[in-house]
Amino acid sequence: MKKIFTYSIVAALGAVLFISCAKERVHNDNSYWLSQEKGNVVYSNNSCGYYVVETNYGYTIIQNLDGSGSYEADIMYGHFGGYGTRDLYNYTTGIVTRGDVVEYDLTYNEAADAMDHYCPLGRANGFRIGQSATSQSKILRTTAP
């Protein structure tokens, strides 16, 4: 009787331990990612591991953490409005990438200055942060008579 009781408790504890050790699921479905904030990669420097994403709220600087490169004109989805490490979805390539948001909600000049700090050789190579087609159309509408 003691053995049955002991084995049943050990089995129950083992089941609880096994169930509680679940790996966090990365969302790979488009419906989840398309509900997140959208951004366009306007500058990428994979040699130093940083790229700039333009969102509706300004420019966000992200450090690439997993080695999968993001390139200019890539469309990204994720949470760009806060510091920290998170998963981001590169819609153009169809992959989930890991990045660390180091700056967010920056103006164009602030983003250029921050990239000088994070990639000091970028300015020497003549880098220029681009602008997406949506921001260019905003500029054209505000400057048109």
LUMMI-239405 format. One record per atom (N, C-alpha, C): residue number from 1; residue in three letters; atom name; x, z, y. Coordinates in nm, 2 decimals, padded with zeros to 4 digits, always signed. Layout:
N
{NUM, "ALA", "CA", {X, Z, Y}}
...
END
This chain:
145
{1, "MET", "N", {+00.08, +00.00, -00.12}}
{1, "MET", "CA", {+00.00, +00.00, +00.00}}
{1, "MET", "C", {+00.09, +00.00, +00.13}}
{2, "LYS", "N", {+00.20, +00.08, +00.12}}
{2, "LYS", "CA", {+00.29, +00.09, +00.24}}
{2, "LYS", "C", {+00.35, -00.05, +00.26}}
{3, "LYS", "N", {+00.39, -00.12, +00.16}}
{3, "LYS", "CA", {+00.45, -00.25, +00.17}}
{3, "LYS", "C", {+00.36, -00.35, +00.24}}
{4, "ILE", "N", {+00.23, -00.35, +00.20}}
{4, "ILE", "CA", {+00.13, -00.45, +00.25}}
{4, "ILE", "C", {+00.11, -00.42, +00.40}}
{5, "PHE", "N", {+00.10, -00.29, +00.43}}
{5, "PHE", "CA", {+00.08, -00.25, +00.57}}
{5, "PHE", "C", {+00.20, -00.29, +00.66}}
{6, "THR", "N", {+00.33, -00.27, +00.61}}
{6, "THR", "CA", {+00.45, -00.30, +00.68}}
{6, "THR", "C", {+00.47, -00.45, +00.70}}
{7, "TYR", "N", {+00.44, -00.52, +00.59}}
{7, "TYR", "CA", {+00.45, -00.67, +00.60}}
{7, "TYR", "C", {+00.35, -00.73, +00.69}}
{8, "SER", "N", {+00.23, -00.68, +00.70}}
{8, "SER", "CA", {+00.13, -00.73, +00.79}}
{8, "SER", "C", {+00.17, -00.70, +00.93}}
{9, "ILE", "N", {+00.22, -00.59, +00.96}}
{9, "ILE", "CA", {+00.27, -00.56, +01.10}}
{9, "ILE", "C", {+00.38, -00.65, +01.14}}
{10, "VAL", "N", {+00.48, -00.66, +01.05}}
{10, "VAL", "CA", {+00.59, -00.75, +01.08}}
{10, "VAL", "C", {+00.55, -00.90, +01.10}}
{11, "ALA", "N", {+00.45, -00.94, +01.02}}
{11, "ALA", "CA", {+00.40, -01.08, +01.04}}
{11, "ALA", "C", {+00.32, -01.09, +01.17}}
{12, "ALA", "N", {+00.25, -00.99, +01.21}}
{12, "ALA", "CA", {+00.17, -01.00, +01.33}}
{12, "ALA", "C", {+00.27, -01.00, +01.45}}
{13, "LEU", "N", {+00.37, -00.91, +01.45}}
{13, "LEU", "CA", {+00.47, -00.91, +01.56}}
{13, "LEU", "C", {+00.55, -01.04, +01.56}}
{14, "GLY", "N", {+00.58, -01.10, +01.45}}
{14, "GLY", "CA", {+00.65, -01.23, +01.44}}
{14, "GLY", "C", {+00.56, -01.34, +01.50}}
{15, "ALA", "N", {+00.44, -01.34, +01.47}}
{15, "ALA", "CA", {+00.34, -01.44, +01.53}}
{15, "ALA", "C", {+00.33, -01.42, +01.68}}
{16, "VAL", "N", {+00.33, -01.30, +01.73}}
{16, "VAL", "CA", {+00.32, -01.28, +01.88}}
{16, "VAL", "C", {+00.45, -01.33, +01.94}}
{17, "LEU", "N", {+00.56, -01.30, +01.88}}
{17, "LEU", "CA", {+00.69, -01.34, +01.94}}
{17, "LEU", "C", {+00.70, -01.49, +01.93}}
{18, "PHE", "N", {+00.66, -01.56, +01.83}}
{18, "PHE", "CA", {+00.66, -01.70, +01.82}}
{18, "PHE", "C", {+00.57, -01.77, +01.92}}
{19, "ILE", "N", {+00.46, -01.72, +01.94}}
{19, "ILE", "CA", {+00.36, -01.78, +02.04}}
{19, "ILE", "C", {+00.41, -01.76, +02.18}}
{20, "SER", "N", {+00.47, -01.64, +02.21}}
{20, "SER", "CA", {+00.51, -01.62, +02.35}}
{20, "SER", "C", {+00.64, -01.70, +02.39}}
{21, "CYS", "N", {+00.71, -01.75, +02.29}}
{21, "CYS", "CA", {+00.83, -01.83, +02.32}}
{21, "CYS", "C", {+00.80, -01.98, +02.33}}
{22, "ALA", "N", {+00.72, -02.01, +02.42}}
{22, "ALA", "CA", {+00.68, -02.16, +02.44}}
{22, "ALA", "C", {+00.75, -02.22, +02.55}}
{23, "LYS", "N", {+00.80, -02.34, +02.53}}
{23, "LYS", "CA", {+00.87, -02.41, +02.64}}
{23, "LYS", "C", {+00.77, -02.46, +02.74}}
{24, "GLU", "N", {+00.81, -02.46, +02.87}}
{24, "GLU", "CA", {+00.73, -02.50, +02.98}}
{24, "GLU", "C", {+00.71, -02.65, +02.97}}
{25, "ARG", "N", {+00.59, -02.70, +02.98}}
{25, "ARG", "CA", {+00.56, -02.84, +02.96}}
{25, "ARG", "C", {+00.58, -02.92, +03.10}}
{26, "VAL", "N", {+00.65, -03.03, +03.09}}
{26, "VAL", "CA", {+00.67, -03.11, +03.21}}
{26, "VAL", "C", {+00.56, -03.21, +03.21}}
{27, "HIS", "N", {+00.49, -03.23, +03.32}}
{27, "HIS", "CA", {+00.38, -03.32, +03.33}}
{27, "HIS", "C", {+00.43, -03.46, +03.33}}
{28, "ASN", "N", {+00.39, -03.54, +03.23}}
{28, "ASN", "CA", {+00.43, -03.68, +03.23}}
{28, "ASN", "C", {+00.32, -03.78, +03.26}}
{29, "ASP", "N", {+00.20, -03.72, +03.29}}
{29, "ASP", "CA", {+00.09, -03.81, +03.31}}
{29, "ASP", "C", {+00.07, -03.85, +03.46}}
{30, "ASN", "N", {+00.04, -03.97, +03.49}}
{30, "ASN", "CA", {+00.03, -04.02, +03.62}}
{30, "ASN", "C", {-00.07, -03.95, +03.71}}
{31, "SER", "N", {-00.18, -03.91, +03.65}}
{31, "SER", "CA", {-00.29, -03.84, +03.73}}
{31, "SER", "C", {-00.24, -03.71, +03.79}}
{32, "TYR", "N", {-00.16, -03.64, +03.72}}
{32, "TYR", "CA", {-00.10, -03.51, +03.78}}
{32, "TYR", "C", {-00.01, -03.55, +03.89}}
{33, "TRP", "N", {+00.08, -03.64, +03.87}}
{33, "TRP", "CA", {+00.18, -03.67, +03.97}}
{33, "TRP", "C", {+00.12, -03.74, +04.09}}
{34, "LEU", "N", {+00.02, -03.83, +04.07}}
{34, "LEU", "CA", {-00.04, -03.90, +04.19}}
{34, "LEU", "C", {-00.12, -03.81, +04.27}}
{35, "SER", "N", {-00.15, -03.69, +04.23}}
{35, "SER", "CA", {-00.22, -03.59, +04.31}}
{35, "SER", "C", {-00.13, -03.51, +04.40}}
{36, "GLN", "N", {+00.00, -03.52, +04.38}}
{36, "GLN", "CA", {+00.11, -03.45, +04.46}}
{36, "GLN", "C", {+00.14, -03.53, +04.58}}
{37, "GLU", "N", {+00.22, -03.48, +04.67}}
{37, "GLU", "CA", {+00.27, -03.54, +04.79}}
{37, "GLU", "C", {+00.35, -03.66, +04.76}}
{38, "LYS", "N", {+00.33, -03.77, +04.84}}
{38, "LYS", "CA", {+00.41, -03.89, +04.82}}
{38, "LYS", "C", {+00.52, -03.90, +04.92}}
{39, "GLY", "N", {+00.63, -03.96, +04.87}}
{39, "GLY", "CA", {+00.74, -03.98, +04.96}}
{39, "GLY", "C", {+00.82, -04.11, +04.93}}
{40, "ASN", "N", {+00.89, -04.16, +05.02}}
{40, "ASN", "CA", {+00.97, -04.28, +05.00}}
{40, "ASN", "C", {+01.11, -04.25, +05.02}}
{41, "VAL", "N", {+01.20, -04.29, +04.93}}
{41, "VAL", "CA", {+01.34, -04.26, +04.94}}
{41, "VAL", "C", {+01.39, -04.36, +05.04}}
{42, "VAL", "N", {+01.45, -04.31, +05.15}}
{42, "VAL", "CA", {+01.50, -04.39, +05.26}}
{42, "VAL", "C", {+01.65, -04.39, +05.27}}
{43, "TYR", "N", {+01.71, -04.30, +05.20}}
{43, "TYR", "CA", {+01.86, -04.30, +05.19}}
{43, "TYR", "C", {+01.90, -04.24, +05.06}}
{44, "SER", "N", {+02.00, -04.29, +05.00}}
{44, "SER", "CA", {+02.05, -04.24, +04.87}}
{44, "SER", "C", {+02.20, -04.25, +04.87}}
{45, "ASN", "N", {+02.27, -04.14, +04.83}}
{45, "ASN", "CA", {+02.41, -04.14, +04.82}}
{45, "ASN", "C", {+02.44, -04.07, +04.68}}
{46, "ASN", "N", {+02.44, -04.15, +04.58}}
{46, "ASN", "CA", {+02.46, -04.09, +04.44}}
{46, "ASN", "C", {+02.60, -04.04, +04.42}}
{47, "SER", "N", {+02.69, -04.08, +04.51}}
{47, "SER", "CA", {+02.83, -04.03, +04.49}}
{47, "SER", "C", {+02.84, -03.89, +04.53}}
{48, "CYS", "N", {+02.76, -03.84, +04.63}}
{48, "CYS", "CA", {+02.76, -03.70, +04.66}}
{48, "CYS", "C", {+02.64, -03.63, +04.60}}
{49, "GLY", "N", {+02.54, -03.70, +04.55}}
{49, "GLY", "CA", {+02.43, -03.64, +04.48}}
{49, "GLY", "C", {+02.31, -03.60, +04.57}}
{50, "TYR", "N", {+02.30, -03.66, +04.68}}
{50, "TYR", "CA", {+02.19, -03.62, +04.77}}
{50, "TYR", "C", {+02.11, -03.75, +04.81}}
{51, "TYR", "N", {+01.98, -03.73, +04.83}}
{51, "TYR", "CA", {+01.90, -03.84, +04.88}}
{51, "TYR", "C", {+01.80, -03.79, +04.98}}
{52, "VAL", "N", {+01.75, -03.88, +05.06}}
{52, "VAL", "CA", {+01.65, -03.84, +05.17}}
{52, "VAL", "C", {+01.52, -03.91, +05.14}}
{53, "VAL", "N", {+01.41, -03.83, +05.14}}
{53, "VAL", "CA", {+01.28, -03.88, +05.12}}
{53, "VAL", "C", {+01.20, -03.86, +05.25}}
{54, "GLU", "N", {+01.13, -03.97, +05.29}}
{54, "GLU", "CA", {+01.04, -03.96, +05.40}}
{54, "GLU", "C", {+00.90, -03.93, +05.36}}
{55, "THR", "N", {+00.84, -03.83, +05.41}}
{55, "THR", "CA", {+00.70, -03.79, +05.38}}
{55, "THR", "C", {+00.62, -03.80, +05.50}}
{56, "ASN", "N", {+00.49, -03.76, +05.49}}
{56, "ASN", "CA", {+00.40, -03.76, +05.61}}
{56, "ASN", "C", {+00.45, -03.65, +05.71}}
{57, "TYR", "N", {+00.52, -03.55, +05.67}}
{57, "TYR", "CA", {+00.56, -03.44, +05.76}}
{57, "TYR", "C", {+00.70, -03.45, +05.81}}
{58, "GLY", "N", {+00.78, -03.55, +05.77}}
{58, "GLY", "CA", {+00.91, -03.57, +05.81}}
{58, "GLY", "C", {+01.00, -03.61, +05.70}}
{59, "TYR", "N", {+01.13, -03.58, +05.71}}
{59, "TYR", "CA", {+01.23, -03.61, +05.61}}
{59, "TYR", "C", {+01.27, -03.49, +05.53}}
{60, "THR", "N", {+01.29, -03.51, +05.40}}
{60, "THR", "CA", {+01.33, -03.41, +05.31}}
{60, "THR", "C", {+01.46, -03.45, +05.24}}
{61, "ILE", "N", {+01.55, -03.35, +05.24}}
{61, "ILE", "CA", {+01.68, -03.38, +05.17}}
{61, "ILE", "C", {+01.68, -03.31, +05.04}}
{62, "ILE", "N", {+01.71, -03.39, +04.93}}
{62, "ILE", "CA", {+01.71, -03.34, +04.80}}
{62, "ILE", "C", {+01.84, -03.36, +04.73}}
{63, "GLN", "N", {+01.89, -03.25, +04.66}}
{63, "GLN", "CA", {+02.01, -03.27, +04.58}}
{63, "GLN", "C", {+01.96, -03.30, +04.44}}
{64, "ASN", "N", {+02.02, -03.41, +04.39}}
{64, "ASN", "CA", {+01.99, -03.45, +04.25}}
{64, "ASN", "C", {+02.06, -03.36, +04.15}}
{65, "LEU", "N", {+01.98, -03.31, +04.06}}
{65, "LEU", "CA", {+02.04, -03.21, +03.96}}
{65, "LEU", "C", {+02.05, -03.26, +03.82}}
{66, "ASP", "N", {+01.99, -03.37, +03.79}}
{66, "ASP", "CA", {+02.00, -03.41, +03.65}}
{66, "ASP", "C", {+02.07, -03.54, +03.62}}
{67, "GLY", "N", {+02.13, -03.60, +03.73}}
{67, "GLY", "CA", {+02.21, -03.72, +03.71}}
{67, "GLY", "C", {+02.14, -03.85, +03.71}}
{68, "SER", "N", {+02.01, -03.85, +03.71}}
{68, "SER", "CA", {+01.93, -03.97, +03.72}}
{68, "SER", "C", {+01.92, -04.01, +03.87}}
{69, "GLY", "N", {+01.97, -04.12, +03.90}}
{69, "GLY", "CA", {+01.98, -04.16, +04.04}}
{69, "GLY", "C", {+01.85, -04.21, +04.10}}
{70, "SER", "N", {+01.83, -04.17, +04.23}}
{70, "SER", "CA", {+01.72, -04.22, +04.30}}
{70, "SER", "C", {+01.77, -04.32, +04.41}}
{71, "TYR", "N", {+01.71, -04.43, +04.43}}
{71, "TYR", "CA", {+01.76, -04.53, +04.51}}
{71, "TYR", "C", {+01.67, -04.56, +04.63}}
{72, "GLU", "N", {+01.72, -04.62, +04.73}}
{72, "GLU", "CA", {+01.64, -04.65, +04.85}}
{72, "GLU", "C", {+01.52, -04.74, +04.80}}
{73, "ALA", "N", {+01.40, -04.71, +04.87}}
{73, "ALA", "CA", {+01.28, -04.78, +04.84}}
{73, "ALA", "C", {+01.20, -04.73, +04.72}}
{74, "ASP", "N", {+01.26, -04.63, +04.64}}
{74, "ASP", "CA", {+01.19, -04.57, +04.53}}
{74, "ASP", "C", {+01.08, -04.48, +04.59}}
{75, "ILE", "N", {+00.96, -04.48, +04.52}}
{75, "ILE", "CA", {+00.85, -04.40, +04.56}}
{75, "ILE", "C", {+00.85, -04.28, +04.47}}
{76, "MET", "N", {+00.85, -04.16, +04.54}}
{76, "MET", "CA", {+00.86, -04.03, +04.47}}
{76, "MET", "C", {+00.73, -03.95, +04.49}}
{77, "TYR", "N", {+00.69, -03.87, +04.39}}
{77, "TYR", "CA", {+00.58, -03.78, +04.40}}
{77, "TYR", "C", {+00.63, -03.64, +04.36}}
{78, "GLY", "N", {+00.58, -03.54, +04.43}}
{78, "GLY", "CA", {+00.61, -03.40, +04.40}}
{78, "GLY", "C", {+00.58, -03.31, +04.52}}
{79, "HIS", "N", {+00.64, -03.19, +04.52}}
{79, "HIS", "CA", {+00.62, -03.09, +04.63}}
{79, "HIS", "C", {+00.75, -03.10, +04.71}}
{80, "PHE", "N", {+00.74, -03.16, +04.83}}
{80, "PHE", "CA", {+00.85, -03.17, +04.92}}
{80, "PHE", "C", {+00.85, -03.07, +05.03}}
{81, "GLY", "N", {+00.75, -02.99, +05.04}}
{81, "GLY", "CA", {+00.74, -02.90, +05.16}}
{81, "GLY", "C", {+00.78, -02.76, +05.14}}
{82, "GLY", "N", {+00.89, -02.74, +05.07}}
{82, "GLY", "CA", {+00.95, -02.61, +05.06}}
{82, "GLY", "C", {+01.08, -02.61, +04.99}}
{83, "TYR", "N", {+01.16, -02.50, +05.00}}
{83, "TYR", "CA", {+01.29, -02.50, +04.94}}
{83, "TYR", "C", {+01.28, -02.47, +04.79}}
{84, "GLY", "N", {+01.37, -02.51, +04.71}}
{84, "GLY", "CA", {+01.38, -02.47, +04.57}}
{84, "GLY", "C", {+01.39, -02.59, +04.48}}
{85, "THR", "N", {+01.42, -02.55, +04.35}}
{85, "THR", "CA", {+01.44, -02.65, +04.25}}
{85, "THR", "C", {+01.30, -02.68, +04.18}}
{86, "ARG", "N", {+01.28, -02.81, +04.16}}
{86, "ARG", "CA", {+01.15, -02.85, +04.10}}
{86, "ARG", "C", {+01.16, -02.99, +04.04}}
{87, "ASP", "N", {+01.06, -03.02, +03.96}}
{87, "ASP", "CA", {+01.05, -03.15, +03.90}}
{87, "ASP", "C", {+00.98, -03.25, +04.00}}
{88, "LEU", "N", {+01.03, -03.37, +04.01}}
{88, "LEU", "CA", {+00.98, -03.47, +04.09}}
{88, "LEU", "C", {+00.96, -03.60, +04.01}}
{89, "TYR", "N", {+00.86, -03.68, +04.04}}
{89, "TYR", "CA", {+00.83, -03.80, +03.97}}
{89, "TYR", "C", {+00.87, -03.92, +04.05}}
{90, "ASN", "N", {+00.96, -04.00, +03.99}}
{90, "ASN", "CA", {+01.00, -04.12, +04.05}}
{90, "ASN", "C", {+00.91, -04.23, +03.99}}
{91, "TYR", "N", {+00.81, -04.26, +04.08}}
{91, "TYR", "CA", {+00.71, -04.36, +04.03}}
{91, "TYR", "C", {+00.76, -04.50, +04.01}}
{92, "THR", "N", {+00.87, -04.54, +04.08}}
{92, "THR", "CA", {+00.92, -04.67, +04.07}}
{92, "THR", "C", {+00.99, -04.69, +03.93}}
{93, "THR", "N", {+01.06, -04.59, +03.88}}
{93, "THR", "CA", {+01.13, -04.60, +03.75}}
{93, "THR", "C", {+01.04, -04.53, +03.64}}
{94, "GLY", "N", {+00.94, -04.45, +03.68}}
{94, "GLY", "CA", {+00.86, -04.39, +03.58}}
{94, "GLY", "C", {+00.92, -04.27, +03.51}}
{95, "ILE", "N", {+01.01, -04.20, +03.57}}
{95, "ILE", "CA", {+01.08, -04.09, +03.51}}
{95, "ILE", "C", {+01.06, -03.96, +03.59}}
{96, "VAL", "N", {+01.06, -03.85, +03.52}}
{96, "VAL", "CA", {+01.05, -03.72, +03.59}}
{96, "VAL", "C", {+01.20, -03.67, +03.61}}
{97, "THR", "N", {+01.23, -03.64, +03.73}}
{97, "THR", "CA", {+01.37, -03.60, +03.76}}
{97, "THR", "C", {+01.37, -03.46, +03.82}}
{98, "ARG", "N", {+01.48, -03.40, +03.81}}
{98, "ARG", "CA", {+01.50, -03.26, +03.86}}
{98, "ARG", "C", {+01.58, -03.26, +03.99}}
{99, "GLY", "N", {+01.53, -03.19, +04.09}}
{99, "GLY", "CA", {+01.60, -03.19, +04.22}}
{99, "GLY", "C", {+01.58, -03.06, +04.29}}
{100, "ASP", "N", {+01.67, -03.03, +04.39}}
{100, "ASP", "CA", {+01.67, -02.91, +04.47}}
{100, "ASP", "C", {+01.64, -02.95, +04.61}}
{101, "VAL", "N", {+01.53, -02.91, +04.67}}
{101, "VAL", "CA", {+01.50, -02.94, +04.81}}
{101, "VAL", "C", {+01.58, -02.84, +04.89}}
{102, "VAL", "N", {+01.68, -02.90, +04.97}}
{102, "VAL", "CA", {+01.77, -02.82, +05.05}}
{102, "VAL", "C", {+01.73, -02.81, +05.20}}
{103, "GLU", "N", {+01.65, -02.92, +05.24}}
{103, "GLU", "CA", {+01.60, -02.92, +05.38}}
{103, "GLU", "C", {+01.47, -03.00, +05.37}}
{104, "TYR", "N", {+01.37, -02.96, +05.46}}
{104, "TYR", "CA", {+01.24, -03.03, +05.46}}
{104, "TYR", "C", {+01.18, -03.03, +05.60}}
{105, "ASP", "N", {+01.09, -03.12, +05.62}}
{105, "ASP", "CA", {+01.02, -03.14, +05.75}}
{105, "ASP", "C", {+01.11, -03.16, +05.86}}
{106, "LEU", "N", {+01.21, -03.25, +05.84}}
{106, "LEU", "CA", {+01.31, -03.28, +05.95}}
{106, "LEU", "C", {+01.28, -03.40, +06.02}}
{107, "THR", "N", {+01.32, -03.41, +06.15}}
{107, "THR", "CA", {+01.31, -03.53, +06.22}}
{107, "THR", "C", {+01.42, -03.63, +06.18}}
{108, "TYR", "N", {+01.42, -03.75, +06.22}}
{108, "TYR", "CA", {+01.52, -03.85, +06.19}}
{108, "TYR", "C", {+01.66, -03.80, +06.22}}
{109, "ASN", "N", {+01.68, -03.75, +06.35}}
{109, "ASN", "CA", {+01.81, -03.70, +06.39}}
{109, "ASN", "C", {+01.85, -03.58, +06.31}}
{110, "GLU", "N", {+01.76, -03.49, +06.29}}
{110, "GLU", "CA", {+01.80, -03.37, +06.21}}
{110, "GLU", "C", {+01.84, -03.41, +06.06}}
{111, "ALA", "N", {+01.77, -03.51, +06.01}}
{111, "ALA", "CA", {+01.81, -03.55, +05.87}}
{111, "ALA", "C", {+01.94, -03.62, +05.87}}
{112, "ALA", "N", {+01.97, -03.70, +05.97}}
{112, "ALA", "CA", {+02.11, -03.76, +05.98}}
{112, "ALA", "C", {+02.22, -03.66, +06.00}}
{113, "ASP", "N", {+02.19, -03.56, +06.08}}
{113, "ASP", "CA", {+02.29, -03.45, +06.10}}
{113, "ASP", "C", {+02.31, -03.37, +05.97}}
{114, "ALA", "N", {+02.20, -03.34, +05.90}}
{114, "ALA", "CA", {+02.21, -03.27, +05.77}}
{114, "ALA", "C", {+02.28, -03.35, +05.67}}
{115, "MET", "N", {+02.26, -03.48, +05.66}}
{115, "MET", "CA", {+02.34, -03.56, +05.57}}
{115, "MET", "C", {+02.48, -03.57, +05.60}}
{116, "ASP", "N", {+02.52, -03.56, +05.73}}
{116, "ASP", "CA", {+02.66, -03.54, +05.77}}
{116, "ASP", "C", {+02.72, -03.42, +05.71}}
{117, "HIS", "N", {+02.64, -03.31, +05.70}}
{117, "HIS", "CA", {+02.69, -03.18, +05.65}}
{117, "HIS", "C", {+02.70, -03.19, +05.50}}
{118, "TYR", "N", {+02.60, -03.24, +05.43}}
{118, "TYR", "CA", {+02.60, -03.24, +05.28}}
{118, "TYR", "C", {+02.69, -03.35, +05.22}}
{119, "CYS", "N", {+02.70, -03.46, +05.29}}
{119, "CYS", "CA", {+02.78, -03.58, +05.25}}
{119, "CYS", "C", {+02.88, -03.61, +05.36}}
{120, "PRO", "N", {+02.98, -03.54, +05.38}}
{120, "PRO", "CA", {+03.07, -03.56, +05.50}}
{120, "PRO", "C", {+03.13, -03.70, +05.51}}
{121, "LEU", "N", {+03.15, -03.76, +05.40}}
{121, "LEU", "CA", {+03.21, -03.90, +05.40}}
{121, "LEU", "C", {+03.10, -04.01, +05.42}}
{122, "GLY", "N", {+02.98, -03.97, +05.43}}
{122, "GLY", "CA", {+02.87, -04.07, +05.45}}
{122, "GLY", "C", {+02.89, -04.14, +05.59}}
{123, "ARG", "N", {+02.91, -04.07, +05.69}}
{123, "ARG", "CA", {+02.92, -04.13, +05.83}}
{123, "ARG", "C", {+03.04, -04.22, +05.83}}
{124, "ALA", "N", {+03.15, -04.18, +05.77}}
{124, "ALA", "CA", {+03.27, -04.27, +05.77}}
{124, "ALA", "C", {+03.24, -04.40, +05.70}}
{125, "ASN", "N", {+03.15, -04.40, +05.60}}
{125, "ASN", "CA", {+03.12, -04.52, +05.54}}
{125, "ASN", "C", {+03.01, -04.60, +05.61}}
{126, "GLY", "N", {+02.96, -04.55, +05.72}}
{126, "GLY", "CA", {+02.86, -04.62, +05.81}}
{126, "GLY", "C", {+02.72, -04.61, +05.76}}
{127, "PHE", "N", {+02.68, -04.49, +05.70}}
{127, "PHE", "CA", {+02.55, -04.48, +05.65}}
{127, "PHE", "C", {+02.45, -04.47, +05.76}}
{128, "ARG", "N", {+02.33, -04.52, +05.73}}
{128, "ARG", "CA", {+02.22, -04.51, +05.82}}
{128, "ARG", "C", {+02.09, -04.48, +05.74}}
{129, "ILE", "N", {+02.02, -04.38, +05.78}}
{129, "ILE", "CA", {+01.89, -04.35, +05.71}}
{129, "ILE", "C", {+01.79, -04.46, +05.75}}
{130, "GLY", "N", {+01.74, -04.52, +05.65}}
{130, "GLY", "CA", {+01.63, -04.62, +05.67}}
{130, "GLY", "C", {+01.50, -04.56, +05.70}}
{131, "GLN", "N", {+01.41, -04.64, +05.73}}
{131, "GLN", "CA", {+01.27, -04.60, +05.75}}
{131, "GLN", "C", {+01.18, -04.68, +05.66}}
{132, "SER", "N", {+01.08, -04.62, +05.61}}
{132, "SER", "CA", {+00.98, -04.69, +05.52}}
{132, "SER", "C", {+00.90, -04.78, +05.61}}
{133, "ALA", "N", {+00.82, -04.87, +05.54}}
{133, "ALA", "CA", {+00.74, -04.96, +05.61}}
{133, "ALA", "C", {+00.63, -04.89, +05.69}}
{134, "THR", "N", {+00.58, -04.78, +05.64}}
{134, "THR", "CA", {+00.47, -04.70, +05.71}}
{134, "THR", "C", {+00.52, -04.65, +05.84}}
{135, "SER", "N", {+00.64, -04.59, +05.84}}
{135, "SER", "CA", {+00.69, -04.54, +05.97}}
{135, "SER", "C", {+00.73, -04.65, +06.06}}
{136, "GLN", "N", {+00.77, -04.76, +06.01}}
{136, "GLN", "CA", {+00.80, -04.87, +06.10}}
{136, "GLN", "C", {+00.67, -04.93, +06.17}}
{137, "SER", "N", {+00.56, -04.93, +06.09}}
{137, "SER", "CA", {+00.44, -04.98, +06.15}}
{137, "SER", "C", {+00.39, -04.87, +06.25}}
{138, "LYS", "N", {+00.41, -04.74, +06.23}}
{138, "LYS", "CA", {+00.37, -04.64, +06.33}}
{138, "LYS", "C", {+00.45, -04.66, +06.46}}
{139, "ILE", "N", {+00.58, -04.69, +06.45}}
{139, "ILE", "CA", {+00.66, -04.72, +06.56}}
{139, "ILE", "C", {+00.61, -04.84, +06.64}}
{140, "LEU", "N", {+00.58, -04.95, +06.57}}
{140, "LEU", "CA", {+00.53, -05.07, +06.63}}
{140, "LEU", "C", {+00.40, -05.05, +06.70}}
{141, "ARG", "N", {+00.31, -04.97, +06.64}}
{141, "ARG", "CA", {+00.18, -04.94, +06.70}}
{141, "ARG", "C", {+00.19, -04.86, +06.83}}
{142, "THR", "N", {+00.29, -04.76, +06.83}}
{142, "THR", "CA", {+00.30, -04.68, +06.94}}
{142, "THR", "C", {+00.38, -04.75, +07.06}}
{143, "THR", "N", {+00.46, -04.85, +07.02}}
{143, "THR", "CA", {+00.53, -04.91, +07.13}}
{143, "THR", "C", {+00.46, -05.04, +07.18}}
{144, "ALA", "N", {+00.36, -05.09, +07.11}}
{144, "ALA", "CA", {+00.29, -05.21, +07.15}}
{144, "ALA", "C", {+00.21, -05.18, +07.27}}
{145, "PRO", "N", {+00.19, -05.28, +07.36}}
{145, "PRO", "CA", {+00.11, -05.26, +07.48}}
{145, "PRO", "C", {-00.03, -05.25, +07.46}}
END
